[in-house]
Amino acid sequence: MGSSLCSKLLELDDPQCGLLLLRHCHVPRLNFLARTVPPDRLLHAAVCHDHLTRATFTDMVGLNELDDTGWSQATLKVGFGGFGLSSTQKMAHLAFLASWAHSLKELPLRFPPLKDRLERFIEGSNTGQLIRTLVAKLPPKSGADDDEQFHTLEQMTEYPRKLQHRLTVDASHKRSEEVIKSMNSERHVARIRSLHGKGAGAWLEVIPTSDKNALKPNEFRVASCMRLGAGLPFSRLLKTCDCGTELDREGYHRLTCKYGGGPVWTHNSIVSAWSDCLSDLLIPHQIEPRQRFVDNENRPDITLYDTDTGITKECDVSIAHPWSKDIIKGAAREGGHAAAKREAAKSKKYSEESLADGSKPIVVPLVFEHFGRWGLKADELMNELGKKARGFDGRRIAVEFKTFWRKRLSITLQKCNSRVILRKLSRLSVRSLGDDSVLGVDRDIQCFTH
């Protein structure tokens, strides 16, 4: 049954929809069994299920193969830099424990005579011994104090609400640290840390109901390969950029090279998306207004006027890459370093400026990292805008508003990244390829684009 579903998903000409269906329809198929069957008895089915998921995902993103590190990343939750393709093999024991904790809490409340029998069962049976063994192997609680760092069966039974989710988050946190430790380069460590940030995976949650929310198949596959750090298929055959710089397989130079105007186009697309967001709230604003500052030709990307507070803000949009030479070491140590450094640079740039009326400007640097992470100031502005959002009936819709526009901005960035890379590849391929490599390129391109 699962194999039939996965074959149908691969027949779709839309891998963006295919991944959503894979994650929400195929991956959870063994959840009920995981909650009711001991993990050792479910092992064979879980391994087969994960193998099918891995093969389908690998084909979906246009790769010939996906190494173990890439697959480990793919199985992480989206917020931890993964694709949300939870491994049944690794998560079955968490579901089993959560199910027992709920039972030990709820059954005695509904059937009081069962309380003593359940306690004896947990103390003396093989299943009870298995449960306590599994509890002892649980990962530490994320962000807990030292005294409450580890789970106990008694604590789990006392508060079983959303226990499986909490255990899964703890496990994802631990496995994400293991993925980082397994990385063999500073680049990949910086990439994973960047992907841990807010907004970095919002594009994976987008349902492509319109052109603005949709990625073409080749765009989706480029964005997925960048997130995985897998290297872009067939780019190994391209030697140098038009500017003379040697190309890298991960697409870093293509995203940052100013030759051809890629960074400018990406920047302007993000500015336009922010403008649409402000227009949605009917906030008066102007894009790139001239003569905002005294004796200076610099102009902000967006000047907005907050009618509620009477405050005018100057917004400067910027895209930073964690792999830049002066950033990569800090980005490998700390997530969000690239965005924070660019925010500081933008604030310094405008610190000595004065507006035409002599007052000091309120500058808001709206920074994103190329892998999708939001800077703190951009996140703060979105939270402020969310407080102003109202539905047609006048009720507050902050959560819905922020979720929608985080996804819109996230997918706009990934669409721009992909198109910049693909445009450069299409230009360079004719110039760079020799006759000996044509067959190999055709095979790689066919795998990637269809």
N, C-alpha and C positions, 0 to 999 in steps of 0.2 A: 504493500500500500504506500509506504513512504517512498519507495523507489519510483513508483508511478507518478506521485506528486512531483518529485524532484525532476523527473524527465520532462514533465509538462512545464515546469518553471524554466527549464533551459530552452524550451521552444519559444518562450516569450521574446519579443524583440525589444523589450524594455527591462534591462537588468536592475534599474532603480526600483521598479515595482517587484521584480523577482526577488530582490533581497528582502524587501518588507514581508513578502509572503513566506519566504524561507524562514525568517526569524519568528514571525508570529503564527504561522500555521504548521510548519514542519517541525521546528525545534521543540515545541512544547508537547509533541505527541506522546512522549513517554512519561509526562509529568505525573499522571495518576498512578501509573505502575511504580514510579520512583517513590511515591508517598506511601505505598502499601506493600511493597515487596522489598525484603532485605537486599542491600546493595550487592552482596556477593552473588545472589541468585539472578540479579538483573544485569550482571556485568557483561555477559556476551551480547545481549540485546543492545545495551548501552554503547558498547564498542562499535557494533555494526551501524547503529544510528549515527554516531559521531563521524564515522568514516564516510557515510553517505552525505552528511552535511558538509564535511570538508571538501569532498570531491565536487559537489554542486557549487559551493562557494568559489572554489578555485577556478572552475570553468566560467562562472558568472562574471568574475573580475578580469577574465582574459589572460590568466597565467597558465603556463604549461604545468607548473608544480608550485606548491607552497610549502616552505620548510617548516620545521616544528616551531621555531620561534614566531614565525608569521601566523601560524595557526593558533598558538597560545595567545597572541595578541587579539586575533579575531574572536576568540571565545570570551574575552573580557567584556564587561558592560561598556556601553558607549561612553559613559562618563569617565571611564578609566582608560580610554584610548582604543577600545575594541570595536567590534561590530555587533555585539549583543548576541552572538551565536553560542549561547551557553552550552557547555559540554555536559551531556547527561552522565557520562562516566565520572566526571569530577564533582558533579553537584547532586548525584542521587542520594548520597548519605545525608546531605543537608535537608533534602525534602523528607526523607524517612524520619529523621530526628524531629523535624518541625511537626510532622503528622502525629508522632507519639506524644510530643509535648502538649498539643491541642487535646488529644484524647485523655491524657492524664489530668488535664484541667477541667474539661467539659463533662466527661462521663460521670464522675462522682457527683457533680452538681445536678445532673438529670436523674441519675440512679445511685443514691447514697450508699446502698449495700455494696456497690462495686469498689468503694474506696479501699478497703482493707485487702481485697483480692488483688487489685491492681498493684498495690504496694508490695505484696508478697511475690507477685509475678515478676516485677522489676528486680527484686532482690535475688530471686532464686532461679529464674529461667535462663535458658540460653539467649533468648531475645533480650532479656534485661541486661545480661552481660555484654551483648553486642552493642546495645544502646550506650552503656557507660563507656565502653571502649571508643565508640565513635565520638562521644562528647569530649573525651580526653584528647582527641586528635584535632579538635576544631581550632581554626586560626584565632589569634587574639582579637578582641573587640577593637574596631577602628576608633581611635580618639578617646579610649577609656582611660581612667586613672589606673595606676599600678595595682591598687587593691582590687579593682574590678576588671582587670584586663582579660581574664579567661572566663569562659562560659562554664556554668554548672547546670546539671539537669534540674536542680531545684529552682534556680533562677529562670530557666527556660519554661518550666511548668507554671511558675507563678505569673509570668507575663508572656504568653504564647502569641499575642497579636502580631501579625506580620513577621513572625519569627523566621520563616524561610527567606523572606526578602532580606532581613537583617543579617542572617548567616551568609547569604550569597554576596552581600556587599562586603562583609569582612573577608570572605574568601577571595573576591575579586581584587581587593586591596592588597592582600598578601601576594597573589599571583602576579599582579602588576609590578610589584617590587622584584619578584623573581624574573620577570621579563626584562626589566631594566638591568638587572645584574648579568643577564645572559647576553646583553648587547656587546658587540665587539668593537664599537667605534663611538667616538664622542658625538658624532652626528646623530646616530640613532638614539642615544640616550636623550639628547636635546629634543629630538622629535617626540619621543614618548612623553617626556615631561610637558611639552607644549600641548599635546593631545589631552592631557589630564585637565586642562583648564575649561572654564565655563564657556559654552558655545561652540567648542571645537568639533563636537559631533552632532550638532543640531541638524545639519543637512541630511544625516542618515534617518531622521525621523520624519522628513518631509514627504507628504503624499503628493505626487505630481499631478495635481488637478488643473494646472494651467502651465503655459510656456515658462512663466517666471519661476515656477516651482519645479520644473522638469529639467533633468540632465539627459542629453543624448547618450546613446550607449557608449560611444568612445569617450565622452566627457566623464561619465560615471566611472569608467574603468581607469582613466588617468587619475581621478581624485582618489579612488580606492587604492591604487598602487602607491600613490604618494603617502596615504595614511599608513599603509603597511610597510613602507620603506622597502618595497620589493624590487624597485627598479622598473623603469618603463620598458615594456617589450619593444624590440627592434631598435631602440635608441643606441644600443651598443655599436651599431653600424655607422653612426654619425660621429664624425671626428671633431670638427670645430664649428663654432658659431660664425655668423657673418662678421662679427667684431674681431675674430681671430682667436677667441678664448676656447680652450678645449672643453668639450661638453661632458657633463656628468650624467650618469644613468638616472639619478633621482630627480632630475629636473630643476635643481637649484639655480643653475646659471640661466636657464630659460625664463624663470620667474623674475629674476632680478636684473637681467641685462636690459639696458635702456635702448639698445639698438632695435628699432622696430616699434617702439612705443608701447610695449606690453604693460609695464608698470603704470604708465599714465592712464591707459585704458582701464585697468583694474581699479585704480584710484577713483577715476571719474564714475565708474559703475557703482562703487560703494557710496560715493557722495549722492548719486541719484537715488539709491535705495533709502538712505537716511532722509532725503528730501521727501520721498513718498511717505515715509513713516510720520514725519512732522505734518504733512498735508492731511494725513488720516485723522489727526487731532485738531486740524484747523489752526495750527500754530503759524503765525506769520514768520516767514523766513526768506532769506535771499541767498542765492548761490554765488560765490566769489564776488562779493560787492567790492567795488573799487574805492580808493581813497578813504579807507576806514581809519588809517593811521597817519599821524602827522609826519611829513617828510619821509615817507616810506612807501614803496610800491608793493610791499607784501600785502596779501589779502587772504583772509580766512576762507575756507571752503564753504562754510555755511554761517551766516549770521542769523540767529533766531531771537525773536522777542517773546518773552514769557508774559502773556497778558495777565496772568494771575498775580505775579509778583512785580511786574514792571521792570524786570531785569533782562538786559540784552547779553547774549553769550556768543562768543566767537568760537566756532568749532573747526578744528583742523584735522582732517582725516589722513591717516597714514597706515601703510602696511609694512610690517617688519618681519624679517626672516631670522629664525633662531640660529641659522648656520652662517651668518655673516661673521667675518674674521674677528671683529672686535666684540662679538656677542656670544659666540658659540661656547666658550668655556663657562661663562656664567649661566647660560641656558642649560648646559648639561648638569649644573649643580642645583639649579632652582627653576621651577616652572614659572613661566610668565616673565622671565628676565628680559627677553627681547622687547616685549610690549612696555615694560616698566622703564627701560632705558630710553626708548623712543619717546615716551610721555615726558620724561625729564628733559630731553633735548627740545621738544616742542615748547614746553613751559619756559625754558631758558631763552628760546628764540624770541618769544613775545614779552619777556619780563621787562625789557627796557622800552617797550612801545607805549605810545599814548594815543588815545582816540582823538578825533578832530576837535572835540570839545574840551580836550585837556585831561579827561579822566582816564584811569587805568582800565584796560579791557579785562573781562572775565573770560579766560581762554579755557576751552575744554578739548584736550587732545583725544580724538576718537581713533584709537590704535587697535589694529588687529594683527595677529601673527599669521603667516601664510598657511599654517596648518589649521587655522580656524579659531584659535584662542582669542578671547576678548581682553583688552586692557581694562584696568580698574575704572578709569574715567568713563569709558564707553558703557561699561556695565552700570555705573552709577546714573548716567544720563538716561539709559533705558528704564531703570527703576523709577526715576522721577517722572518720565513720560507715562509709565504704566499707571501711576496714581491719578493721572488726568483722564484716563480712558473710561468712557461710559458707553453702555449699550443703548439701543433705541428706547428702552424703557427707563433709562436714567440710572440703572444700577452700575456699580463699579465692575469693571471687567479687566482688572490689572493683569491677572494671570494669563487670560486668553490673549490679551494684547501683546504682552511681552513674549509669550510663546510663539505667536505668529510672526512677529518681527525679528526675533532671534533666528528663527528658521529661514525667513526671507533673506536676511543679511548673510547668514551662513551659506546658503546655497548660491547666492550671488557671488560670493568670494570663490567658492569651489568651481563654479562655472567659469569665472574669469581665469582662474589658475589653469584649468584644463584647456581652455581655448588658446591662451597664450602659448602653452607648450605645444599643442597640436598645430597651431599656425607655424611655429618655428620648425617643427618636424616636417611639415609638408613643404616648406620652402627649401629646407636644407637637404631633404632626401634626394632630390634630383641632382643636386650639385655634388653630394658626398658619395653616392653609391656607385660602385663599379659594376661591370658586367658579371663578375664572379659572385657577387652577393645578391643578385636580383631574386633568385629563387628563394633564398633564405628570407629575404625581406617580405616577399609576397606571402610566404607561409606565416610569418609572424604577424603581419598586418591583418591577414584573414582571421587568425585566431583572436586578435584584439578587437576588431571592429564589427564582427558578426556574431 
